[in-house]
């Protein structure tokens, strides 16, 4: 890719996102380089020395935390101050020895960094034919990486004539054939959890006896719901970085349409099945909360232990673009967006994800916005796909600053303790539900079990309970199920917590999930 390297610490840059001009900073004289596959084993320091010198201090001075830096390192990205040879190769777009890719480091207004290459997502006017759209792309100096199937004339492209994706975004803004053109930043998208290391013998989230300082019945009241249903026939899609799909408490429930997205820098490809699927303890824990099996002599059970689990791994190593995340969301609603020979009837009935930065703003791209709207409106063959998402961990975080979880088509979930109290999570009008997520027991990678804390685990708990409700009344629309979950929730929090006239509290949403009442309410709505 072509690039210009200045001598100042930061250079002002602009790009467009969701119709707004964004002012950002390019960390100058810092280059992000992805190490080639043959150099990955312990080669980061060696490659840094070959390309220049390490820019870790510059990255730290830019306000980037160690968790983010470590995640980029695991994904084989290194940050360097380039030597003359590397600088020239970067400027002219020539191949950098030992590197698969290179990009600029951009600090966005919310303080988070992203790597900008020549990759964009663009949408052209929906009225254009495919042939007309591709002519317009070629005329604008864009080469097609892939066509996205969840909106008309939506493409992943590379710019061949602009300086980089940011410059292309600005240059294409006034082209009336383009609805939008946005840089596809490579960013850090971690799971929303904080491990505790403690272990408890019982899954209090399902039946709280008041032990270990808990309050009796401060749980989701799921045992009466299990007298009616275990969620059989409902597909629950779980989007995360990876899964132990062979875990003895998960394997029997894994749907054959599970799969993963793999980035070989020639483009992100989707692979159906679990062979080669990346593993993630975070994703395994989430999947177990939603749908770990029952009566199999294994360690525990999930909220909907007979649901079908559609495990979708994306953003391996927590690094990738929102375009890949959007593709996973769209695939959950309609697998034909990625797989020929399938159709919307094979899509999921519930979607849950617990990905996103903690205690931070998260800006939403137009592509992910389109995918969320597509899934919410077109999923379940027009009934709409309910989308549960873990809100950020962190005390008094404004949920509205996370544009993904506060999206109008997303059900934002925060975490409760074994005493029915909220526990250091995002707050605001967009919070909809609270569910157990502190010291909860679930599946761990490697076939084991353990406890963890985080909104990450409250979200699949709520989604699994929703799957129980949907299983007794599959005709419910997305909006009807959402209302069922609101109306059936318990108004918890103690005497100092007040719910408004609509039954909402900024910390507790519409209340703590109650599976038994949700199933009863859904059953009562059957025609």
WOUR-V226784 format. One record per backbone hydrogen bond with DSSP energy under -0.5 kcal/mol. NH is the residue of the N-H (numbers start at 1). CO is the residue of the C=O. E is the energy in kcal/mol with one decimal. If there is no record, write none. Layout:
nh={NH,NH}
co={CO,CO}
e={E,E}
This chain:
nh={3,6,11,13,15,17,20,22,24,24,25,26,27,27,28,28,30,31,32,33,33,34,35,35,36,39,40,42,43,47,48,49,50,51,52,53,55,59,60,61,62,63,64,69,70,71,72,73,74,75,76,77,78,80,80,81,82,83,87,88,89,90,91,92,93,94,97,99,100,101,103,104,105,106,106,107,108,108,111,114,115,116,116,117,120,121,122,123,124,125,128,133,134,135,136,137,138,139,140,141,142,143,145,146,148,151,154,154,155,155,156,157,157,158,159,160,161,165,168,169,170,171,172,173,173,174,175,176,178,179,179,180,182,184,185,186,187,187,189,189,192,193,194,197,204,206,207,209,214,215,217,218,219,220,222,223,225,226,227,228,229,233,234,236,236,237,237,238,239,239,240,240,243,245,247,250,251,253,254,254,255,258,259,260,261,262,264,264,266,269,269,271,273,277,284,285,286,287,288,289,290,291,292,293,302,303,304,305,306,307,308,309,309,310,310,311,312,312,313,313,314,314,318,319,320,324,325,326,327,328,329,330,331,332,333,334,335,337,338,339,342,346,347,348,349,350,351,352,353,354,356,359,362,369,370,371,372,373,374,375,376,377,378,379,379,382,382,383,384,385,386,386,388,388,389,390,391,394,396,397,399,399,401,402,403,403,406,407,410,411,412,412,413,414,416,417,420,423,426,427,428,431,432,433,434,435,437,438,439,440,442,444,447,448,450,451,452,453,454,456,457,458,459,460,461,462,463,464,465,466,467,468,469,470,471,472,472,473,473,476,478,481,482,483,484,485,486,487,488,489,489,490,492,497,498,500,503,505,509,510,511,512,513,515,516,516,518,519,520,521,522,523,524,525,525,526}
co={91,4,26,24,22,20,17,15,13,22,107,11,25,105,9,26,27,80,103,31,78,101,33,76,98,36,37,40,40,43,44,45,46,47,48,81,79,55,56,57,58,60,59,65,66,67,68,69,70,71,73,72,33,31,78,53,80,51,83,84,85,86,87,88,89,89,95,96,34,34,32,116,30,104,114,25,106,112,108,106,186,104,114,115,157,182,155,180,153,177,125,129,130,131,132,133,134,135,136,138,137,158,156,156,154,148,148,151,122,153,146,120,155,143,118,141,141,117,164,165,166,167,168,169,170,170,172,174,175,123,177,123,121,119,183,115,185,320,187,318,354,191,453,451,202,203,203,207,211,418,208,215,217,205,206,206,221,222,223,225,225,306,231,234,308,235,350,310,237,352,238,312,278,243,244,247,247,250,250,251,309,255,311,271,313,269,262,267,267,262,267,260,258,274,280,281,282,283,284,285,286,287,288,249,292,289,290,302,230,304,234,253,307,236,308,309,238,310,259,311,240,312,315,316,187,321,321,322,323,324,325,326,327,328,329,330,343,334,335,335,339,343,344,332,235,235,386,237,388,239,190,393,401,365,366,367,368,369,370,371,372,373,374,374,375,378,379,380,379,375,349,384,351,386,411,353,413,424,425,394,397,427,398,399,362,401,402,404,407,387,410,430,389,433,435,421,417,415,392,397,506,428,412,412,511,414,416,416,437,452,450,448,444,444,442,198,440,194,437,192,454,454,455,456,457,458,459,460,461,462,463,464,465,466,467,468,469,469,470,473,383,477,478,479,480,481,482,483,484,485,486,512,490,494,496,504,500,509,505,432,508,490,434,220,220,221,514,515,516,517,518,519,520,521,522,523}
e={-0.9,-0.6,-2.1,-2.8,-1.5,-2.4,-1.8,-3.6,-3.1,-0.6,-2.3,-3.2,-0.6,-2.9,-1.3,-0.9,-1.1,-3.0,-2.6,-0.5,-3.0,-2.8,-0.6,-3.0,-2.3,-2.1,-1.1,-1.1,-0.8,-2.8,-2.6,-2.1,-1.6,-2.3,-1.8,-1.6,-2.5,-2.3,-2.5,-2.9,-1.2,-1.9,-1.7,-2.1,-3.1,-1.8,-2.2,-2.1,-2.4,-1.5,-2.0,-2.9,-3.0,-2.7,-0.5,-3.3,-0.8,-3.2,-2.9,-2.3,-2.2,-2.7,-2.2,-2.3,-1.3,-1.3,-0.6,-2.1,-3.3,-1.0,-2.4,-2.7,-0.6,-0.7,-3.0,-3.4,-0.7,-2.7,-2.6,-2.1,-2.5,-2.7,-0.6,-0.5,-2.8,-2.4,-2.5,-2.3,-2.2,-2.1,-1.9,-2.7,-2.3,-1.7,-2.1,-2.2,-2.1,-2.4,-1.5,-1.6,-2.5,-2.6,-3.1,-1.7,-2.7,-0.6,-0.5,-1.0,-2.8,-0.5,-3.1,-2.5,-0.5,-2.3,-2.2,-3.1,-0.6,-2.4,-2.2,-2.1,-1.8,-2.7,-2.2,-0.6,-0.7,-0.5,-1.5,-0.8,-2.2,-3.2,-0.5,-1.4,-2.8,-2.4,-1.1,-2.3,-0.7,-3.2,-0.6,-3.4,-2.5,-1.4,-3.7,-0.6,-1.4,-2.0,-1.2,-0.7,-1.6,-2.7,-2.6,-2.2,-2.1,-2.1,-0.8,-0.6,-0.5,-2.2,-1.0,-1.5,-2.3,-0.6,-1.7,-0.6,-3.2,-0.6,-3.2,-2.3,-0.5,-2.3,-0.6,-2.1,-2.4,-1.3,-1.9,-2.4,-3.1,-2.3,-0.6,-1.2,-3.2,-2.0,-2.3,-2.3,-2.5,-2.9,-0.7,-1.2,-0.5,-2.6,-0.5,-2.9,-3.7,-2.0,-2.3,-2.3,-2.2,-2.7,-2.0,-1.9,-1.7,-2.9,-1.9,-2.7,-2.2,-2.5,-2.6,-0.6,-2.5,-2.0,-2.7,-3.2,-0.5,-2.4,-0.7,-1.0,-2.6,-0.6,-2.1,-0.5,-2.7,-0.5,-1.9,-1.4,-2.0,-0.6,-1.4,-2.7,-2.1,-1.9,-2.1,-2.7,-2.5,-2.1,-1.4,-2.6,-0.5,-2.2,-1.9,-2.7,-0.9,-1.9,-1.8,-3.6,-2.5,-1.8,-2.3,-2.4,-1.8,-0.8,-3.4,-1.3,-1.6,-2.2,-2.4,-2.0,-2.6,-2.3,-2.8,-2.8,-2.5,-2.0,-3.1,-0.6,-1.6,-1.1,-0.8,-1.5,-3.1,-1.7,-0.8,-0.6,-3.3,-0.6,-2.5,-1.9,-2.6,-2.7,-0.6,-1.4,-0.7,-2.5,-1.7,-1.5,-2.4,-0.9,-1.9,-1.4,-2.3,-3.5,-0.8,-0.6,-2.1,-2.3,-2.1,-2.1,-1.8,-1.4,-2.5,-3.0,-2.0,-1.7,-2.2,-1.8,-1.8,-1.9,-2.2,-0.8,-0.5,-2.1,-2.3,-2.8,-0.8,-0.7,-2.0,-0.6,-1.8,-0.8,-3.3,-2.3,-1.4,-0.9,-2.1,-0.8,-1.1,-2.5,-2.6,-2.5,-1.9,-2.2,-1.9,-1.4,-1.7,-2.6,-1.9,-1.0,-0.6,-0.7,-0.6,-1.8,-3.2,-2.5,-2.2,-2.1,-2.3,-2.4,-1.8,-3.0,-2.1,-0.6,-0.8,-2.8,-1.6,-1.7,-0.5,-3.1,-2.4,-2.3,-2.3,-3.0,-2.2,-2.5,-2.2,-2.7,-0.6,-1.0,-2.1,-2.6,-2.1,-2.6,-2.6,-2.5,-1.9,-0.7,-0.9,-1.3}
